[in-house]
Amino acid sequence: MMRLCRPLLAATLVALTTPCFAGSLAPEANVVAVNNPPDRQSIIDLLALMSGRCKTLKVAGREFACKAVAYAHGDQGRVNFAVALDDPTDDNHVVSFSGENGKRADDNSYELPIDRMLLNSKHRPKVDGLPVPAEQTSTGVCRQTGNFAARQVKSITCSATDSSGRSYELLFVSDGTPVSVRRIRQTAPSSHDLFR
């Protein structure tokens, strides 16, 4: 089930970027054109999709399973650990632990201070057909064990509390499948739109 929802999560994250190209870290990989709204301040320049399961996923006291987990790095330094929730009442339910100034203690550990939660649901306003997340000022931390360069992430733990007192928790454990990492680079807008 998680593999089926990874494309939806990836599309949602990439939709937050300006016109750009996505390609694998391998130089021989195909490049895919992506055309998105130009009004976004930050551009996602690295996207990593992980396979595994959420042993713990709590959103404002409610427990959920997850469909997909992704890491998105913006060109201005903002990082999101995004989680697509397995919510039978809402196919667009995504929460993202978001922060800046993450640090590596060593090659296999990364810590990100969380300063906001991004909350997406079917009830949010849409841009180009995709819901725009609500931002909640928050405090917390995410810790990743593993290494994207080696395409192996063992686990991600996140804990945050928003300014309204709602808590968010994540414990994601990889199934050992190599992480799918994509670098995304900005290009000039083109009069040729591949999606028309």
C-alpha positions as CSV (number, residue, x, y, z in Angstrom):
1,M,0.0,0.0,0.0
2,M,2.8,2.4,0.8
3,R,4.4,2.0,-2.6
4,L,1.1,3.0,-4.3
5,C,0.9,6.3,-2.3
6,R,4.5,7.3,-2.8
7,P,3.7,9.0,-6.2
8,L,0.9,11.0,-4.6
9,L,3.1,12.3,-1.8
10,A,5.9,13.1,-4.3
11,A,3.5,15.0,-6.5
12,T,2.2,17.0,-3.6
13,L,5.8,17.9,-2.5
14,V,6.9,18.7,-6.0
15,A,3.8,20.9,-6.6
16,L,5.2,23.3,-4.0
17,T,8.2,24.1,-6.3
18,T,8.6,26.6,-9.2
19,P,9.4,25.4,-12.7
20,C,12.1,22.8,-12.4
21,F,13.5,19.5,-13.6
22,A,13.7,16.4,-11.5
23,G,16.3,13.7,-12.1
24,S,17.9,10.9,-10.2
25,L,21.3,11.2,-8.7
26,A,22.6,8.9,-11.4
27,P,23.8,11.0,-14.4
28,E,22.3,8.7,-16.9
29,A,18.7,9.0,-15.5
30,N,16.0,10.7,-17.5
31,V,15.0,14.2,-16.6
32,V,11.3,15.0,-16.1
33,A,10.0,18.5,-16.6
34,V,7.8,19.9,-13.8
35,N,5.8,23.1,-14.2
36,N,4.4,24.7,-11.0
37,P,3.1,28.0,-9.6
38,P,5.8,30.7,-9.7
39,D,4.6,32.4,-6.4
40,R,6.5,30.0,-4.1
41,Q,9.5,31.4,-2.2
42,S,11.4,28.2,-1.7
43,I,12.2,25.6,-4.3
44,I,12.5,21.9,-3.4
45,D,16.0,20.8,-4.6
46,L,16.1,17.3,-3.1
47,L,13.4,14.8,-2.6
48,A,13.8,11.4,-0.9
49,L,11.0,8.8,-0.8
50,M,11.4,6.0,1.8
51,S,9.8,2.6,2.1
52,G,8.8,1.1,5.4
53,R,6.1,1.6,8.0
54,C,5.1,4.0,10.8
55,K,5.2,2.2,14.1
56,T,3.9,5.4,15.7
57,L,2.0,8.2,14.0
58,K,-0.1,10.5,16.2
59,V,-1.7,13.7,15.0
60,A,-3.4,15.8,17.7
61,G,-3.9,12.7,19.9
62,R,-5.3,10.5,17.1
63,E,-3.4,7.5,15.9
64,F,-2.9,6.8,12.2
65,A,-1.1,4.4,9.9
66,C,1.0,6.0,7.2
67,K,0.9,5.5,3.4
68,A,4.2,7.2,2.6
69,V,7.1,9.1,4.1
70,A,9.3,11.6,2.3
71,Y,12.2,14.0,3.0
72,A,12.1,17.3,1.0
73,H,15.0,19.8,1.2
74,G,14.4,23.4,-0.1
75,D,17.0,25.5,-1.7
76,Q,16.8,28.1,1.1
77,G,17.5,25.4,3.7
78,R,14.0,24.4,4.9
79,V,13.5,20.7,5.4
80,N,10.2,18.8,5.6
81,F,9.6,15.2,6.7
82,A,6.3,14.7,5.1
83,V,3.9,11.8,6.0
84,A,0.8,10.8,4.0
85,L,-1.7,9.5,6.5
86,D,-3.7,6.4,5.9
87,D,-7.0,8.2,6.7
88,P,-10.1,6.5,5.2
89,T,-12.0,9.8,5.4
90,D,-9.4,12.0,3.7
91,D,-7.1,11.0,0.8
92,N,-5.3,14.3,1.0
93,H,-4.3,14.1,4.7
94,V,-0.6,14.9,4.9
95,V,1.4,16.3,7.8
96,S,4.9,17.6,7.5
97,F,7.4,18.2,10.3
98,S,9.2,21.3,9.0
99,G,12.4,23.1,10.2
100,E,15.7,24.6,9.4
101,N,19.4,24.4,10.5
102,G,19.5,20.6,10.7
103,K,22.8,19.1,11.8
104,R,24.7,15.8,11.2
105,A,26.5,14.4,14.2
106,D,28.1,11.8,11.9
107,D,27.4,10.2,8.5
108,N,24.5,8.2,9.9
109,S,22.6,10.6,12.1
110,Y,20.8,13.8,11.3
111,E,18.8,16.1,13.7
112,L,16.3,18.7,12.6
113,P,14.8,21.3,15.0
114,I,11.1,21.7,14.1
115,D,9.6,25.2,14.0
116,R,6.3,24.5,12.2
117,M,3.9,21.8,11.2
118,L,2.4,21.8,7.7
119,L,-1.1,20.3,7.8
120,N,-2.9,19.3,4.6
121,S,-6.4,17.9,4.1
122,K,-9.2,17.7,1.6
123,H,-10.7,20.8,3.3
124,R,-7.7,23.1,2.5
125,P,-7.8,25.6,-0.4
126,K,-6.3,24.3,-3.6
127,V,-3.7,25.6,-6.1
128,D,-3.5,23.8,-9.4
129,G,-5.8,21.1,-7.9
130,L,-3.6,20.4,-4.9
131,P,-4.4,21.4,-1.3
132,V,-2.2,24.2,0.2
133,P,-1.1,23.2,3.7
134,A,-1.9,25.2,6.9
135,E,1.2,26.3,8.8
136,Q,1.2,25.9,12.6
137,T,4.1,27.4,14.6
138,S,5.6,24.5,16.5
139,T,8.5,23.3,18.6
140,G,10.1,19.9,18.4
141,V,12.7,17.8,16.8
142,C,13.2,15.0,14.1
143,R,16.0,12.5,14.2
144,Q,17.0,10.4,11.2
145,T,19.2,7.4,11.4
146,G,20.8,6.5,8.1
147,N,22.3,8.2,5.1
148,F,20.7,9.4,1.8
149,A,24.0,9.3,0.0
150,A,24.1,5.6,0.7
151,R,20.4,5.3,0.0
152,Q,19.7,3.8,3.3
153,V,17.6,5.3,6.1
154,K,16.9,3.0,9.1
155,S,14.5,5.2,11.0
156,I,13.0,8.6,11.6
157,T,11.6,9.8,14.9
158,C,9.8,13.2,15.2
159,S,8.0,14.9,18.1
160,A,6.5,18.3,18.0
161,T,3.9,20.5,19.7
162,D,2.1,23.3,17.9
163,S,1.2,26.7,19.4
164,S,-2.3,25.4,20.2
165,G,-0.9,22.6,22.3
166,R,-1.6,19.8,19.8
167,S,1.1,17.1,19.7
168,Y,2.5,15.2,16.7
169,E,4.6,12.0,16.9
170,L,6.3,9.9,14.3
171,L,8.3,6.7,14.5
172,F,9.1,5.5,11.0
173,V,11.1,2.3,10.4
174,S,12.5,1.4,7.0
175,D,11.9,-2.0,5.4
176,G,15.4,-1.9,4.0
177,T,14.5,-0.9,0.5
178,P,17.0,1.7,-0.9
179,V,15.7,5.2,-0.6
180,S,14.6,6.8,-3.9
181,V,16.5,10.1,-4.0
182,R,15.9,12.8,-6.7
183,R,17.7,16.1,-7.2
184,I,15.5,18.8,-8.6
185,R,17.0,21.8,-10.4
186,Q,15.3,25.0,-11.4
187,T,15.1,26.0,-15.1
188,A,13.7,29.0,-16.9
189,P,10.0,28.8,-17.7
190,S,9.3,27.5,-21.2
191,S,6.5,28.4,-23.6
192,H,6.3,24.6,-24.3
193,D,4.2,23.2,-21.5
194,L,4.4,19.4,-21.4
195,F,1.2,19.1,-19.4
196,R,-1.2,20.7,-21.8
